[in-house]
């Protein structure tokens, strides 16, 4: 299990845990900014899903 930190869209640093090393989590040729964008999009998707279920 690997732990890595990333910025949430709120600006908070959040520690995430993954079974993959961070290089693999980010993917080859991808930057931390790309991974950051993925985090933001996933958070927005989660909020949309939560809104629909209420």
Backbone as JSON Lines, residues from 0, in Angstrom:
{"i":0,"aa":"X","n":[0.85,-1.19,0.0],"ca":[0.0,0.0,0.0],"c":[0.89,1.24,0.0]}
{"i":1,"aa":"X","n":[0.63,2.14,-0.92],"ca":[1.41,3.36,-1.01],"c":[0.54,4.53,-0.59]}
{"i":2,"aa":"X","n":[1.15,5.48,0.08],"ca":[0.42,6.69,0.45],"c":[1.0,7.84,-0.35]}
{"i":3,"aa":"X","n":[0.16,8.73,-0.81],"ca":[0.67,9.91,-1.48],"c":[-0.27,11.06,-1.19]}
{"i":4,"aa":"X","n":[0.25,12.26,-1.34],"ca":[-0.55,13.44,-1.04],"c":[-0.9,14.16,-2.33]}
{"i":5,"aa":"X","n":[-2.04,14.78,-2.35],"ca":[-2.42,15.58,-3.51],"c":[-3.25,16.73,-3.01]}
{"i":6,"aa":"X","n":[-3.41,17.72,-3.84],"ca":[-4.22,18.88,-3.47],"c":[-5.67,18.62,-3.85]}
{"i":7,"aa":"X","n":[-6.56,18.84,-2.91],"ca":[-7.99,18.8,-3.23],"c":[-8.34,20.15,-3.87]}
{"i":8,"aa":"X","n":[-9.47,20.24,-4.51],"ca":[-9.87,21.49,-5.15],"c":[-10.07,22.6,-4.11]}
{"i":9,"aa":"X","n":[-10.25,22.22,-2.84],"ca":[-10.41,23.21,-1.78],"c":[-9.07,23.79,-1.36]}
{"i":10,"aa":"X","n":[-7.97,23.19,-1.84],"ca":[-6.64,23.66,-1.46],"c":[-6.07,22.88,-0.3]}
{"i":11,"aa":"X","n":[-6.84,21.96,0.25],"ca":[-6.34,21.14,1.35],"c":[-5.49,20.01,0.8]}
{"i":12,"aa":"X","n":[-4.45,19.67,1.55],"ca":[-3.65,18.51,1.15],"c":[-4.31,17.28,1.76]}
{"i":13,"aa":"X","n":[-4.54,16.29,0.94],"ca":[-5.21,15.08,1.4],"c":[-4.29,13.91,1.12]}
{"i":14,"aa":"X","n":[-4.17,13.01,2.08],"ca":[-3.35,11.84,1.84],"c":[-4.24,10.75,1.27]}
{"i":15,"aa":"X","n":[-3.83,10.21,0.15],"ca":[-4.59,9.14,-0.49],"c":[-3.78,7.87,-0.38]}
{"i":16,"aa":"X","n":[-4.46,6.76,-0.37],"ca":[-3.77,5.48,-0.31],"c":[-4.09,4.68,-1.55]}
{"i":17,"aa":"X","n":[-3.1,4.01,-2.06],"ca":[-3.27,3.26,-3.28],"c":[-2.39,2.03,-3.23]}
{"i":18,"aa":"X","n":[-2.79,1.01,-3.93],"ca":[-1.96,-0.18,-4.03],"c":[-0.87,0.01,-5.09]}
{"i":19,"aa":"X","n":[-0.95,1.1,-5.83],"ca":[0.01,1.37,-6.91],"c":[0.97,2.48,-6.48]}
{"i":20,"aa":"X","n":[2.23,2.4,-6.92],"ca":[3.14,3.52,-6.67],"c":[2.62,4.78,-7.36]}
{"i":21,"aa":"X","n":[3.02,5.93,-6.86],"ca":[2.46,7.18,-7.38],"c":[2.72,7.35,-8.88]}
{"i":22,"aa":"X","n":[3.87,6.91,-9.37],"ca":[4.14,7.06,-10.81],"c":[3.09,6.33,-11.62]}
{"i":23,"aa":"X","n":[2.67,5.18,-11.14],"ca":[1.65,4.42,-11.86],"c":[0.28,5.06,-11.68]}
{"i":24,"aa":"X","n":[0.03,5.62,-10.51],"ca":[-1.24,6.3,-10.27],"c":[-1.37,7.46,-11.25]}
{"i":25,"aa":"X","n":[-0.31,8.25,-11.4],"ca":[-0.34,9.39,-12.31],"c":[-0.31,8.94,-13.76]}
{"i":26,"aa":"X","n":[0.32,7.81,-14.03],"ca":[0.43,7.34,-15.4],"c":[1.66,7.95,-16.08]}
{"i":27,"aa":"X","n":[2.24,7.22,-16.99],"ca":[3.44,7.73,-17.68],"c":[3.09,8.94,-18.52]}
{"i":28,"aa":"X","n":[3.95,9.93,-18.46],"ca":[3.77,11.12,-19.29],"c":[2.69,12.05,-18.77]}
{"i":29,"aa":"X","n":[2.1,11.7,-17.64],"ca":[1.09,12.59,-17.06],"c":[1.74,13.41,-15.96]}
{"i":30,"aa":"X","n":[1.27,14.6,-15.78],"ca":[1.84,15.47,-14.75],"c":[0.95,15.43,-13.51]}
{"i":31,"aa":"X","n":[1.47,16.0,-12.44],"ca":[0.67,16.11,-11.23],"c":[-0.58,16.94,-11.5]}
{"i":32,"aa":"X","n":[-0.47,17.92,-12.4],"ca":[-1.64,18.75,-12.74],"c":[-2.73,17.9,-13.4]}
{"i":33,"aa":"X","n":[-2.33,16.95,-14.25],"ca":[-3.31,16.05,-14.86],"c":[-4.02,15.24,-13.79]}
{"i":34,"aa":"X","n":[-3.24,14.73,-12.85],"ca":[-3.82,13.93,-11.77],"c":[-4.74,14.8,-10.92]}
{"i":35,"aa":"X","n":[-4.33,16.05,-10.69],"ca":[-5.15,16.99,-9.92],"c":[-6.49,17.19,-10.61]}
{"i":36,"aa":"X","n":[-6.47,17.35,-11.92],"ca":[-7.71,17.55,-12.67],"c":[-8.61,16.33,-12.54]}
{"i":37,"aa":"X","n":[-8.01,15.14,-12.57],"ca":[-8.8,13.91,-12.38],"c":[-9.49,13.92,-11.03]}
{"i":38,"aa":"X","n":[-8.76,14.37,-9.99],"ca":[-9.33,14.41,-8.64],"c":[-10.52,15.35,-8.6]}
{"i":39,"aa":"X","n":[-10.37,16.52,-9.22],"ca":[-11.46,17.5,-9.22],"c":[-12.68,16.95,-9.97]}
{"i":40,"aa":"X","n":[-12.45,16.34,-11.12],"ca":[-13.56,15.79,-11.9],"c":[-14.27,14.69,-11.13]}
{"i":41,"aa":"X","n":[-13.5,13.84,-10.46],"ca":[-14.1,12.76,-9.68],"c":[-14.93,13.32,-8.52]}
{"i":42,"aa":"X","n":[-14.42,14.36,-7.87],"ca":[-15.16,14.99,-6.76],"c":[-16.47,15.59,-7.28]}
{"i":43,"aa":"X","n":[-16.41,16.23,-8.44],"ca":[-17.63,16.81,-9.02],"c":[-18.63,15.71,-9.36]}
{"i":44,"aa":"X","n":[-18.16,14.6,-9.92],"ca":[-19.04,13.47,-10.24],"c":[-19.73,12.96,-8.98]}
{"i":45,"aa":"X","n":[-18.94,12.85,-7.9],"ca":[-19.49,12.35,-6.64],"c":[-20.57,13.29,-6.12]}
{"i":46,"aa":"X","n":[-20.33,14.6,-6.21],"ca":[-21.32,15.57,-5.75],"c":[-22.6,15.47,-6.58]}
{"i":47,"aa":"X","n":[-22.45,15.31,-7.89],"ca":[-23.62,15.18,-8.76],"c":[-24.42,13.93,-8.39]}
{"i":48,"aa":"X","n":[-23.71,12.83,-8.16],"ca":[-24.38,11.58,-7.8],"c":[-25.13,11.74,-6.48]}
{"i":49,"aa":"X","n":[-24.48,12.4,-5.52],"ca":[-25.1,12.6,-4.21],"c":[-26.35,13.45,-4.35]}
{"i":50,"aa":"X","n":[-26.29,14.48,-5.2],"ca":[-27.44,15.35,-5.43],"c":[-28.62,14.6,-6.01]}
{"i":51,"aa":"X","n":[-28.34,13.65,-6.89],"ca":[-29.42,12.89,-7.53],"c":[-30.09,11.93,-6.55]}
{"i":52,"aa":"X","n":[-29.3,11.4,-5.61],"ca":[-29.85,10.38,-4.71],"c":[-30.7,10.99,-3.6]}
{"i":53,"aa":"X","n":[-30.58,12.31,-3.37],"ca":[-31.35,12.93,-2.28],"c":[-32.78,13.21,-2.69]}
